[in-house]
Amino acid sequence: MRRKPRQLDLDFRPHGGKRKGAGRKPTNEKPGIPHKQRAPKKRSEPLLVTVRLANNLPSLRRVAPMKLVRAALSAARDRHGMRIIHYTVQADHLHLLVEADDRTCVARGMNALLSPLARALNKLWNRRGPVFPQRYHDEVISTPTQARNALRYVLQNGKKHGLVPRNSIDLCSSAPVFDGWKQQHSIFATSMPAVSTPPIPMAAVAPATCWLLTTGWRRHGLIDIDEIPRPRTTQARRPRPNPAESSRRAASR
């Protein structure tokens, strides 16, 4: 009886994996946001988004760039299922507090905001190339404490960078239309910072709809005009205890 031929196993040897230094190089001095899968979010959870400008570009807080930023925010404040609730414009970055139905809505909404804005800024500055070269960073807000801290961080960010006096509100943000100040009755009577930007248009932001940004954050009190955002530091997580190791240590005692 003739035996059926048997296929021999082929020994494929890998080439050693990814070489050192491979991959896209960072376009800014600091490395950008790694392209890892973003944290899941619920429809009821807002996001704190940070977008950074490319290096060696003019400040966004000047009159002409601010007009373009506000126009872009107004046009994209409620598109593709993403709503821009609050924002602040700093010299080289933006902070946004947004609501979105899901991650797809966030991606489409951010593209609808940043793509036209980048083209408009390049035209203003008579240049070519990326304006927002790095991936935007976002943080999921899931508790009332986080929501209040995020509101304070966005609305008071100019004071964190020393650009706005403590007894004033930042006209390069949505602070003038925020209704959660403790000094709401006299806030516009305080000394305003000396900026040459026009007052913020009401259409630049969308009204909040999720519980955390409408009611939940107020559980911890209204925001004082003198509050300064705390530095955002990432603390290393403690390793979880190993039950087997704990039992072994207890038996040896």
C-alpha positions as CSV (number, residue, x, y, z in Angstrom):
1,M,0.0,0.0,0.0
2,R,1.4,3.3,-1.0
3,R,1.8,5.8,1.8
4,K,0.4,9.3,1.5
5,P,3.1,11.9,1.3
6,R,3.5,14.0,4.5
7,Q,4.2,17.7,4.3
8,L,7.3,18.7,6.2
9,D,7.1,21.5,8.8
10,L,8.9,24.7,7.7
11,D,11.0,26.4,10.3
12,F,10.5,30.2,9.8
13,R,13.0,32.2,11.8
14,P,11.9,35.8,12.7
15,H,14.2,38.7,12.0
16,G,14.3,39.9,15.6
17,G,11.3,42.2,15.7
18,K,11.1,46.0,15.6
19,R,14.5,47.6,15.3
20,K,15.7,50.3,17.7
21,G,14.6,53.8,16.7
22,A,11.9,52.6,14.2
23,G,8.6,54.4,13.8
24,R,7.5,58.0,13.2
25,K,9.6,60.6,15.0
26,P,8.0,63.3,17.2
27,T,7.4,66.6,15.4
28,N,7.7,68.6,18.6
29,E,10.4,68.7,21.2
30,K,8.3,66.6,23.5
31,P,7.0,63.2,22.4
32,G,3.3,63.2,21.5
33,I,0.4,61.1,22.7
34,P,1.1,57.4,22.0
35,H,-1.4,55.8,19.5
36,K,-2.9,53.4,22.1
37,Q,-6.6,52.5,22.3
38,R,-8.4,55.3,24.1
39,A,-10.3,54.6,27.3
40,P,-13.9,53.7,26.8
41,K,-16.6,56.3,27.6
42,K,-20.3,56.4,28.3
43,R,-22.7,58.8,26.7
44,S,-23.2,60.5,30.1
45,E,-19.4,61.1,30.6
46,P,-17.9,64.3,29.3
47,L,-14.3,64.6,28.1
48,L,-11.5,67.0,28.9
49,V,-9.6,67.4,25.7
50,T,-6.2,69.0,25.2
51,V,-4.9,70.1,21.7
52,R,-1.3,71.3,21.3
53,L,0.0,73.7,18.7
54,A,3.2,73.0,16.7
55,N,6.4,74.5,17.9
56,N,7.6,78.0,16.9
57,L,4.1,79.3,15.9
58,P,2.6,82.6,16.9
59,S,0.4,82.8,20.0
60,L,-3.2,81.9,19.7
61,R,-4.2,84.6,22.2
62,R,-3.5,87.4,19.7
63,V,-6.5,89.3,18.1
64,A,-6.4,87.7,14.6
65,P,-5.9,84.1,15.7
66,M,-8.5,84.4,18.4
67,K,-11.1,85.5,15.9
68,L,-10.3,82.4,13.8
69,V,-10.4,80.1,16.9
70,R,-13.8,81.5,18.0
71,A,-15.2,81.1,14.5
72,A,-14.1,77.5,14.3
73,L,-15.5,76.8,17.8
74,S,-18.8,78.4,16.9
75,A,-19.0,76.3,13.7
76,A,-18.1,73.0,15.4
77,R,-19.8,73.5,18.7
78,D,-22.5,70.9,18.0
79,R,-21.6,68.7,15.1
80,H,-21.4,64.9,14.5
81,G,-22.7,64.1,17.9
82,M,-20.0,66.1,19.8
83,R,-20.8,69.3,21.7
84,I,-18.2,71.8,22.9
85,I,-19.4,73.0,26.4
86,H,-16.4,75.1,27.5
87,Y,-13.0,76.0,26.3
88,T,-9.9,78.0,26.9
89,V,-7.3,79.3,24.4
90,Q,-3.7,79.5,25.6
91,A,-0.6,80.6,23.6
92,D,0.2,77.1,22.3
93,H,-2.7,74.8,23.3
94,L,-6.4,74.5,23.7
95,H,-8.4,72.9,26.5
96,L,-12.0,71.8,25.6
97,L,-14.7,70.3,27.8
98,V,-17.0,68.3,25.4
99,E,-19.9,65.9,25.5
100,A,-20.2,63.2,22.9
101,D,-22.4,60.2,22.2
102,D,-19.4,57.9,21.6
103,R,-15.8,57.7,20.5
104,T,-16.7,57.9,16.8
105,C,-18.5,61.2,17.5
106,V,-15.5,62.6,19.3
107,A,-13.2,61.7,16.4
108,R,-15.5,63.3,13.8
109,G,-16.2,66.3,15.9
110,M,-12.6,67.0,16.6
111,N,-11.8,66.7,12.9
112,A,-14.6,69.1,12.1
113,L,-13.0,71.6,14.5
114,L,-9.3,71.2,13.9
115,S,-9.1,70.7,10.1
116,P,-10.7,74.0,9.1
117,L,-9.0,75.8,11.9
118,A,-5.5,74.6,10.8
119,R,-6.2,75.8,7.2
120,A,-7.4,79.2,8.4
121,L,-4.4,79.7,10.7
122,N,-1.9,78.6,8.0
123,K,-3.5,81.2,5.7
124,L,-3.3,83.9,8.3
125,W,0.4,83.1,9.1
126,N,1.2,82.6,5.4
127,R,2.7,79.1,5.9
128,R,2.3,75.5,5.1
129,G,2.6,72.4,7.3
130,P,0.8,70.8,10.2
131,V,-0.6,73.2,12.9
132,F,-1.7,70.5,15.3
133,P,0.8,67.8,14.6
134,Q,0.2,65.7,17.7
135,R,-2.7,63.5,18.6
136,Y,-5.1,65.2,21.0
137,H,-5.2,64.0,24.6
138,D,-8.5,63.4,26.4
139,E,-9.6,62.3,29.9
140,V,-12.9,60.8,30.7
141,I,-14.9,62.6,33.4
142,S,-17.0,60.2,35.4
143,T,-17.6,61.7,38.9
144,P,-18.9,65.1,40.2
145,T,-15.5,65.9,41.7
146,Q,-13.8,65.3,38.4
147,A,-16.4,67.4,36.7
148,R,-15.9,70.4,39.0
149,N,-12.1,70.1,38.8
150,A,-12.3,69.9,35.0
151,L,-14.5,73.1,34.9
152,R,-12.1,74.9,37.1
153,Y,-9.1,73.7,35.1
154,V,-10.6,74.9,31.8
155,L,-12.1,78.2,32.9
156,Q,-9.2,79.2,35.2
157,N,-6.3,78.0,33.0
158,G,-5.2,81.5,32.1
159,K,-4.5,82.1,35.8
160,K,-2.6,78.9,36.1
161,H,-0.2,80.2,33.4
162,G,-0.1,83.7,35.0
163,L,-1.8,85.4,32.1
164,V,-4.9,86.6,33.9
165,P,-5.2,88.4,37.3
166,R,-6.8,86.4,40.1
167,N,-9.8,88.7,40.5
168,S,-10.7,88.6,36.8
169,I,-12.0,86.2,34.2
170,D,-10.2,85.1,31.1
171,L,-11.8,86.6,28.0
172,C,-10.0,84.1,25.9
173,S,-12.2,81.3,27.3
174,S,-15.9,80.6,27.8
175,A,-15.6,81.9,31.4
176,P,-17.9,85.0,30.6
177,V,-20.8,82.7,29.8
178,F,-20.3,80.3,32.7
179,D,-23.2,80.5,35.3
180,G,-21.5,78.7,38.1
181,W,-19.4,81.5,39.7
182,K,-19.9,82.3,43.3
183,Q,-19.6,86.0,42.4
184,Q,-22.1,85.8,39.5
185,H,-23.9,89.0,40.5
186,S,-20.8,91.2,40.4
187,I,-18.3,89.3,38.2
188,F,-18.4,91.7,35.3
189,A,-17.8,94.6,37.7
190,T,-14.3,93.3,38.6
191,S,-11.2,94.5,36.9
192,M,-10.9,92.7,33.6
193,P,-7.5,91.7,32.2
194,A,-6.0,94.1,29.6
195,V,-6.6,92.1,26.4
196,S,-7.4,93.4,23.0
197,T,-9.8,90.6,22.1
198,P,-13.6,91.3,21.6
199,P,-16.1,89.7,24.1
200,I,-16.8,86.1,23.6
201,P,-19.8,85.4,21.4
202,M,-22.6,83.3,23.0
203,A,-22.7,81.0,20.0
204,A,-19.1,79.8,20.5
205,V,-20.2,77.0,23.0
206,A,-23.2,74.7,23.3
207,P,-25.3,74.3,26.5
208,A,-24.4,71.3,28.7
209,T,-26.9,68.4,28.7
210,C,-25.2,65.7,30.8
211,W,-25.9,65.5,34.6
212,L,-22.3,65.9,35.5
213,L,-21.9,69.3,33.9
214,T,-25.4,70.6,34.7
215,T,-26.1,69.5,38.3
216,G,-23.6,66.9,39.5
217,W,-20.5,69.2,39.9
218,R,-22.6,71.7,41.9
219,R,-22.7,69.2,44.8
220,H,-19.2,70.4,45.7
221,G,-20.0,74.1,45.6
222,L,-19.8,76.9,43.0
223,I,-16.4,77.9,41.7
224,D,-14.8,81.0,43.3
225,I,-13.2,83.5,40.9
226,D,-10.0,83.3,42.9
227,E,-9.6,79.5,42.6
228,I,-6.4,78.4,40.8
229,P,-6.3,75.0,39.1
230,R,-4.0,72.5,40.7
231,P,-1.1,71.1,38.7
232,R,-2.2,67.9,36.9
233,T,0.2,65.2,38.0
234,T,0.0,61.5,37.2
235,Q,0.6,59.4,40.3
236,A,2.1,55.9,39.9
237,R,-0.4,53.2,40.8
238,R,0.6,50.9,43.6
239,P,0.9,47.3,42.6
240,R,-1.9,45.1,43.6
241,P,-1.0,42.6,46.4
242,N,-0.6,39.0,45.4
243,P,-2.8,36.8,47.6
244,A,-0.4,33.9,47.3
245,E,2.5,36.1,48.4
246,S,0.5,37.5,51.3
247,S,-0.4,34.0,52.5
248,R,3.2,32.9,52.2
249,R,4.4,35.9,54.3
250,A,1.7,35.2,56.9
251,A,2.7,31.5,57.2
252,S,6.4,32.4,57.7
253,R,5.6,34.7,60.7
